[in-house]
Amino acid sequence: RRGHGGWRCLTTGDGARIRWKRGFGRTGLLLVPGFGGDGSCWGAAFPRFLSERGVAPVVYDPRGLGGSAGGSPEPSLEVFARDAAAVAEAAGAPLPVLGWSMGASVAAALALARPDLVSALVLCCCPADRRRPARSGPENFSPLTDGDPSEAALALAEALTPPEGWSGPFARAFRRNLSDYFARHEEAVREQQAVLKRLPPLEGMLGRLSLPVLAVEGEGDRLVPPGEGLSAAATKGLIRRTLPGGHGLLYERPRELADLVADFLMEEITAPLSGPGCPGRT
């Protein structure tokens, strides 16, 4: 029985140790974090609301971050996708996959490399082609890809700040915590920066897939402004939705996002989702 449990570890073929866990719910959903994020980056509310809708969040720490440790190969999108595939297999694939920001490219690469593991995709707050917002807003993107970890942390904190802002004390604590985390995981952050700079256009990847895809963007996203996200991608069959909020949509609108995701999965996944108290998947 695959129900709610604590952290587990798996070892990949190249020796990386990946920490992961599956939450409570009937239908598993692999959550692929964005740049610099680990299994805790989703906060408490969004995973809880998913579980209330019968969706079991499967979270993990990418190699070198959180409780995971890196392996031997040169970091690449393909390596990150293989790590996500290992978690999907351990959690009970096939299952839907949600990728946030940079994690959307990892999720799409996983679906391309291992279509047997992925039943549907949800892609949040991600550009159709990273080069477009990088050209139109270099002040937002350049620190993420070219800055040192402290600069990248501050740029990410700014990108995740809601359009209406946060209170002063919380904003300062958020920036400090993110800066401390990036400093402790400097090697992994630099590896992710290298991969982020080389990401292929996401809309081109999606054109090669034949599975249900939901794209969600925030109408106030400063990092990936409306019109530069997947809502503008000419991808056949892509379902597009916009919610109030910015790049940190899952912090600002956790219930709305969870409901949107659960409704999409209910329509696209054969097994119906149950409500609170549903048993773990067997």
Backbone torsions as a table, in degrees:
resi	resn	phi	psi	omega
1	ARG	NA	132.3	-178.4
2	ARG	-105.1	90.2	179.3
3	GLY	-114.0	-161.5	179.9
4	HIS	-66.8	137.3	178.9
5	GLY	-155.3	178.7	179.5
6	GLY	-86.3	-170.2	-178.4
7	TRP	-68.7	142.1	173.8
8	ARG	-126.8	166.4	177.7
9	CYS	-127.9	144.1	171.5
10	LEU	-129.1	157.0	179.1
11	THR	-116.6	127.6	-179.3
12	THR	-81.2	172.7	-178.1
13	GLY	-63.5	-25.6	179.8
14	ASP	-96.3	7.3	174.0
15	GLY	96.9	1.1	176.6
16	ALA	-71.0	143.0	176.3
17	ARG	-106.1	118.9	-175.5
18	ILE	-112.8	123.7	178.3
19	ARG	-92.9	135.1	-177.3
20	TRP	-150.9	165.1	171.9
21	LYS	-156.8	154.8	178.3
22	ARG	-112.9	129.7	179.5
23	GLY	-83.2	-169.7	-175.7
24	PHE	-85.4	137.0	176.7
25	GLY	151.9	169.2	-176.8
26	ARG	-84.6	-47.7	-175.8
27	THR	-104.5	116.8	-179.8
28	GLY	-68.9	145.6	175.8
29	LEU	-135.6	112.0	178.7
30	LEU	-75.4	124.5	179.7
31	LEU	-102.8	117.3	-178.6
32	VAL	-103.2	113.6	-173.6
33	PRO	-72.2	161.2	177.0
34	GLY	-83.2	-167.0	-175.6
35	PHE	-52.8	121.8	176.1
36	GLY	75.3	0.7	-176.1
37	GLY	-87.8	151.1	174.9
38	ASP	-121.0	-165.2	-176.0
39	GLY	-66.3	-14.4	179.3
40	SER	-95.4	-4.1	-173.1
41	CYS	-69.2	-12.9	-177.5
42	TRP	-79.7	-5.9	-177.6
43	GLY	72.9	-170.0	-178.6
44	ALA	-98.3	-35.7	-170.6
45	ALA	-70.9	-49.0	-175.6
46	PHE	-60.0	-49.4	176.4
47	PRO	-60.9	-36.5	-179.8
48	ARG	-65.3	-43.3	179.3
49	PHE	-67.0	-33.6	174.4
50	LEU	-61.5	-47.5	-179.5
51	SER	-60.3	-38.0	178.9
52	GLU	-62.7	-24.6	177.4
53	ARG	-94.8	8.7	178.3
54	GLY	86.4	10.1	179.8
55	VAL	-101.3	122.2	-179.1
56	ALA	-89.8	110.2	179.2
57	PRO	-70.9	127.8	175.3
58	VAL	-106.8	111.3	-176.2
59	VAL	-114.3	157.4	179.1
60	TYR	-155.0	160.2	174.9
61	ASP	-96.6	116.2	176.3
62	PRO	-58.8	157.9	-175.2
63	ARG	-53.2	132.9	178.6
64	GLY	84.3	-5.1	-178.7
65	LEU	-116.7	152.5	178.5
66	GLY	57.1	-126.3	-179.3
67	GLY	-95.9	12.1	178.6
68	SER	-97.2	161.9	179.2
69	ALA	-130.8	142.4	-176.5
70	GLY	-70.5	161.0	176.9
71	GLY	-108.0	-153.8	-170.9
72	SER	-93.5	-33.6	-170.7
73	PRO	-72.6	162.3	174.1
74	GLU	-62.9	131.4	-177.8
75	PRO	-59.5	139.1	178.9
76	SER	-158.1	166.3	176.2
77	LEU	-60.1	-37.2	-179.8
78	GLU	-65.4	-39.9	177.7
79	VAL	-64.5	-45.3	179.1
80	PHE	-61.7	-37.9	178.9
81	ALA	-67.4	-36.2	177.7
82	ARG	-66.0	-37.4	176.7
83	ASP	-63.0	-44.4	178.1
84	ALA	-62.6	-36.6	178.1
85	ALA	-63.6	-39.7	179.4
86	ALA	-63.0	-39.6	177.9
87	VAL	-67.5	-42.6	179.6
88	ALA	-58.9	-44.1	179.5
89	GLU	-63.8	-42.2	-179.4
90	ALA	-66.7	-31.9	-175.7
91	ALA	-84.3	-14.2	179.8
92	GLY	110.8	63.4	178.6
93	ALA	-78.5	158.8	3.5
94	PRO	-76.5	150.2	179.4
95	LEU	-152.0	158.6	175.2
96	PRO	-71.3	156.4	-176.8
97	VAL	-131.3	132.7	175.8
98	LEU	-113.0	125.6	176.1
99	GLY	-116.0	133.7	-178.7
100	TRP	-108.2	125.2	176.0
101	SER	56.3	-121.0	177.4
102	MET	-57.2	-31.1	179.3
103	GLY	-63.7	-20.3	176.7
104	ALA	-64.9	-38.2	177.7
105	SER	-67.8	-38.1	176.5
106	VAL	-63.3	-43.6	179.9
107	ALA	-62.2	-43.0	179.4
108	ALA	-66.7	-39.8	177.7
109	ALA	-63.9	-37.8	175.7
110	LEU	-61.3	-46.2	-178.4
111	ALA	-64.3	-34.3	178.6
112	LEU	-71.7	-43.0	-176.6
113	ALA	-76.4	-36.0	-176.0
114	ARG	-133.2	69.5	-179.4
115	PRO	-61.7	-19.0	178.7
116	ASP	-70.3	-16.2	-176.7
117	LEU	-97.5	-15.4	-169.6
118	VAL	-118.8	122.4	-179.5
119	SER	-97.0	-21.7	179.0
120	ALA	-166.5	159.2	179.2
121	LEU	-123.4	139.9	169.0
122	VAL	-123.4	121.5	-174.9
123	LEU	-118.8	117.8	-173.0
124	CYS	-112.4	133.1	169.0
125	CYS	52.9	52.3	-176.6
126	CYS	-131.1	144.8	178.9
127	PRO	-78.6	150.2	173.4
128	ALA	-64.3	-34.9	176.8
129	ASP	-146.9	116.7	-174.7
130	ARG	-55.2	-28.1	-175.2
131	ARG	-67.6	-26.4	-177.5
132	ARG	-67.6	-58.5	177.4
133	PRO	-65.8	-25.5	177.2
134	ALA	-66.2	-34.4	177.6
135	ARG	-78.4	-40.3	-176.0
136	SER	-79.3	-25.5	179.8
137	GLY	-135.2	61.2	-176.6
138	PRO	-60.4	-26.9	179.6
139	GLU	-66.0	-22.9	177.8
140	ASN	-90.0	-38.8	-173.1
141	PHE	-87.9	-38.9	-173.8
142	SER	-56.8	-43.4	178.0
143	PRO	-62.5	-29.8	179.9
144	LEU	-69.8	-39.2	-175.2
145	THR	-95.5	-29.5	-172.1
146	ASP	-118.8	-11.6	-178.6
147	GLY	-80.1	166.1	173.0
148	ASP	-73.1	168.1	-175.4
149	PRO	-53.9	-35.5	-179.9
150	SER	-68.0	-39.8	177.3
151	GLU	-67.4	-39.9	178.9
152	ALA	-63.5	-39.8	-179.9
153	ALA	-63.4	-43.7	-179.9
154	LEU	-66.5	-38.7	178.3
155	ALA	-65.6	-39.9	178.8
156	LEU	-67.4	-41.1	177.9
157	ALA	-60.0	-40.2	178.4
158	GLU	-65.9	-40.8	-179.6
159	ALA	-65.2	-32.7	-177.2
160	LEU	-86.3	-8.8	178.7
161	THR	-70.2	130.3	-179.4
162	PRO	-58.5	153.9	178.7
163	PRO	-53.1	-33.8	-180.0
164	GLU	-86.1	-2.5	177.2
165	GLY	83.6	171.2	175.6
166	TRP	-116.1	167.0	175.5
167	SER	-64.3	151.8	-177.6
168	GLY	-53.1	-53.3	-178.9
169	PRO	-60.5	-41.6	-179.6
170	PHE	-67.1	-42.6	-179.5
171	ALA	-60.8	-42.2	179.9
172	ARG	-66.1	-42.1	179.5
173	ALA	-65.4	-39.3	179.6
174	PHE	-63.0	-46.5	179.1
175	ARG	-63.1	-42.1	-178.8
176	ARG	-65.0	-45.3	-178.9
177	ASN	-64.5	-40.5	179.6
178	LEU	-67.7	-39.8	177.8
179	SER	-63.9	-42.8	178.5
180	ASP	-63.2	-40.9	-179.3
181	TYR	-64.9	-45.3	179.5
182	PHE	-64.3	-36.1	178.9
183	ALA	-66.0	-38.3	179.9
184	ARG	-71.5	-24.2	-177.2
185	HIS	-119.5	41.1	-172.8
186	GLU	-57.2	-44.4	-177.1
187	GLU	-61.6	-46.1	-179.7
188	ALA	-66.2	-37.0	178.6
189	VAL	-63.9	-43.5	179.0
190	ARG	-64.7	-36.8	176.9
191	GLU	-64.0	-41.2	178.2
192	GLN	-67.1	-35.6	176.5
193	GLN	-59.9	-43.0	-179.7
194	ALA	-62.3	-40.0	179.0
195	VAL	-70.3	-40.9	-179.6
196	LEU	-58.2	-39.1	-179.0
197	LYS	-67.6	-23.1	-174.7
198	ARG	-106.0	9.7	-176.5
199	LEU	-60.3	131.5	175.5
200	PRO	-74.4	160.1	177.5
201	PRO	-56.6	127.9	-176.6
202	LEU	-69.3	-35.5	-178.2
203	GLU	-64.1	-31.1	176.0
204	GLY	-68.8	-36.4	177.6
205	MET	-66.1	-42.0	-177.1
206	LEU	-66.4	-29.7	179.5
207	GLY	-64.8	-14.5	-179.7
208	ARG	-100.3	2.8	-177.8
209	LEU	-101.5	152.4	175.3
210	SER	-131.8	69.6	177.5
211	LEU	-151.6	163.0	-179.3
212	PRO	-64.5	134.7	-179.9
213	VAL	-133.6	126.6	173.7
214	LEU	-110.4	127.1	176.3
215	ALA	-111.3	126.7	-178.5
216	VAL	-122.6	133.0	176.5
217	GLU	-135.1	158.4	177.9
218	GLY	-94.4	133.1	-175.8
219	GLU	-68.8	-17.0	178.1
220	GLY	-110.9	22.3	-177.7
221	ASP	-69.3	116.9	179.5
222	ARG	-82.8	-27.3	-179.1
223	LEU	-78.1	-42.7	177.3
224	VAL	-124.3	82.7	-175.3
225	PRO	-62.4	151.0	175.4
226	PRO	-52.3	137.0	-175.5
227	GLY	99.4	-18.1	176.7
228	GLU	-113.0	-2.4	176.3
229	GLY	-89.9	-167.3	-176.9
230	LEU	-70.5	-11.7	177.5
231	SER	-63.2	-22.6	179.9
232	ALA	-95.9	-2.3	-177.1
233	ALA	-74.7	136.8	177.9
234	ALA	-88.7	68.9	-177.6
235	THR	-114.2	121.1	-177.1
236	LYS	-63.2	132.6	175.4
237	GLY	81.5	-0.7	-179.8
238	LEU	-72.5	128.1	176.2
239	ILE	-92.7	125.1	-174.5
240	ARG	-114.2	133.4	177.2
241	ARG	-139.3	146.0	177.6
242	THR	-125.1	136.7	177.4
243	LEU	-121.8	153.8	173.0
244	PRO	-62.5	138.0	179.1
245	GLY	133.9	179.8	-177.0
246	GLY	-112.6	-148.9	-177.1
247	HIS	-68.4	-25.7	176.6
248	GLY	-92.6	45.8	-174.6
249	LEU	-53.6	-38.4	-176.0
250	LEU	-71.0	-18.1	173.6
251	TYR	-86.1	-36.2	-175.1
252	GLU	-82.2	-37.9	-176.2
253	ARG	-131.3	57.0	-173.3
254	PRO	-63.8	-40.4	-179.0
255	ARG	-70.2	-44.3	-179.6
256	GLU	-61.6	-41.5	179.6
257	LEU	-67.1	-43.2	179.1
258	ALA	-61.8	-41.6	178.8
259	ASP	-65.4	-40.6	179.3
260	LEU	-62.0	-44.7	179.7
261	VAL	-65.3	-47.0	-178.1
262	ALA	-63.2	-40.5	178.3
263	ASP	-63.4	-41.7	178.0
264	PHE	-61.6	-45.6	-179.4
265	LEU	-66.3	-36.4	179.0
266	MET	-62.2	-34.9	179.5
267	GLU	-76.7	-34.8	-168.8
268	GLU	-102.2	-22.1	-178.6
269	ILE	-99.0	134.9	-175.0
270	THR	-59.7	-48.8	-178.2
271	ALA	-68.9	124.1	-179.4
272	PRO	-68.6	147.2	175.9
273	LEU	-84.9	142.4	176.8
274	SER	-104.5	175.0	-177.9
275	GLY	-91.5	-160.5	-179.9
276	PRO	-55.7	141.4	176.6
277	GLY	86.3	8.7	-179.9
278	CYS	-68.7	149.5	-178.4
279	PRO	-71.8	160.7	174.5
280	GLY	-68.0	153.3	-179.2
281	ARG	-71.8	139.1	180.0
282	THR	-98.3	NA	NA
